[in-house]
Amino acid sequence: MREFFSFNGYQVDCASGESDAMAFLDRSPYDVVITDLHLTPHRCAEGMAVLRRARSRNPRALIVMLTAYASEGSEHEAYSNGVNLYETKPVGLAKLAASIEAARNDRSIHATLKTSGEWGGSCPE
């Protein structure tokens, strides 16, 4: 993903986990943020914390959440926390880039919220 977006003219920073992502977000207001829902094998939805931090640091940012574990509950929570695009993996990079560009060109995208469902659980400390 880093190579693809860099090749296509984006300046890319890659975080190795939630703490790195938070540090990046605290240093710079990104125009586009792409995060996975689950950043660790524990499947604790750390991407929601990244989403909230990104939204609080730059209310105008375009935020994309990727997940292989999509559910109505996680989608609803992501949109409630300000995600612009919620994509289920696998998603092709060309399709993802096109969705990002379309959203950047049309800031009138409004999320359609679905009914909530169970998706989370307790995470190890």
C-alpha positions in Angstrom: 0.0 0.0 0.0 2.9 2.4 0.8 4.5 1.8 -2.6 1.2 2.2 -4.5 0.2 5.5 -2.9 3.8 6.9 -2.9 4.0 6.1 -6.6 0.7 7.8 -7.2 1.9 11.1 -5.6 0.9 10.8 -2.0 3.3 11.5 0.8 3.0 8.4 3.0 3.8 7.6 6.6 3.2 4.1 7.9 2.6 3.3 11.5 3.5 -0.2 12.9 0.7 -0.1 15.4 -1.7 2.1 17.4 1.0 3.9 19.5 3.0 4.8 16.3 -0.2 6.0 14.6 -1.1 8.2 17.6 2.3 9.7 17.6 2.1 10.5 13.8 -1.3 12.0 14.3 -0.1 14.2 17.2 2.7 15.6 15.1 0.8 16.4 11.9 -2.7 17.0 10.7 -3.1 14.5 7.8 -5.4 15.1 4.9 -6.0 11.4 4.4 -5.8 8.7 7.1 -6.1 5.0 6.3 -6.4 2.6 9.2 -7.4 -1.0 9.7 -10.1 -1.8 12.2 -7.8 -4.4 13.9 -4.2 -3.4 14.3 -3.1 -6.4 16.4 -3.9 -10.1 16.3 -6.1 -9.6 19.4 -8.8 -8.1 17.2 -9.5 -5.3 19.7 -10.6 -2.7 17.2 -7.6 -0.4 17.9 -8.4 1.4 14.6 -11.4 3.0 16.3 -9.0 4.9 18.6 -6.9 5.9 15.6 -10.1 7.1 13.9 -11.1 9.2 16.9 -7.7 10.8 17.3 -7.4 11.5 13.5 -10.9 13.1 13.5 -10.1 15.2 16.6 -6.8 16.4 15.2 -8.1 17.3 11.8 -11.9 17.6 11.4 -11.6 18.0 7.7 -9.4 14.8 7.1 -10.7 12.1 4.9 -10.6 9.0 7.0 -10.7 5.4 5.6 -11.2 2.3 7.6 -10.3 -1.1 6.2 -11.4 -4.4 7.7 -11.6 -8.0 7.0 -14.1 -8.4 9.9 -16.9 -6.1 8.7 -20.1 -6.1 10.7 -23.0 -3.7 11.0 -21.9 -2.8 14.5 -18.3 -1.9 13.5 -19.5 0.0 10.5 -22.0 2.0 12.6 -19.4 2.8 15.2 -16.9 3.9 12.5 -19.4 6.2 10.9 -20.5 7.5 14.3 -16.9 8.4 15.0 -16.4 10.2 11.8 -15.0 7.8 9.2 -15.7 8.8 5.6 -15.1 5.5 3.9 -15.5 2.0 5.4 -14.1 -0.7 3.1 -14.2 -4.4 3.4 -11.0 -6.3 2.6 -9.8 -7.5 0.3 -10.1 -4.2 -1.7 -8.0 -3.5 -4.7 -5.6 -0.6 -4.4 -6.8 1.0 -7.6 -10.4 0.8 -6.3 -9.4 2.2 -3.0 -7.4 5.1 -4.6 -10.4 5.9 -6.8 -12.7 5.9 -3.8 -10.4 8.2 -1.9 -10.0 10.6 -4.9 -13.8 10.6 -5.5 -14.3 11.5 -1.8 -11.7 14.2 -1.8 -13.3 15.7 -4.9 -16.8 15.4 -3.5 -16.7 16.4 0.2 -20.5 16.0 0.3 -20.3 12.3 0.9 -22.6 11.5 3.8 -22.4 8.1 5.6 -25.6 6.0 5.8 -25.7 4.6 9.3 -26.9 1.0 9.7 -28.4 -0.6 12.8 -25.9 -1.5 15.4 -24.9 -5.1 16.0 -22.5 -6.9 18.3 -18.9 -7.0 17.1 -16.6 -6.1 20.0 -15.3 -8.0 23.0 -12.9 -7.6 25.8 -9.2 -7.1 24.9 -6.2 -8.3 26.8 -4.4 -5.7 28.7 
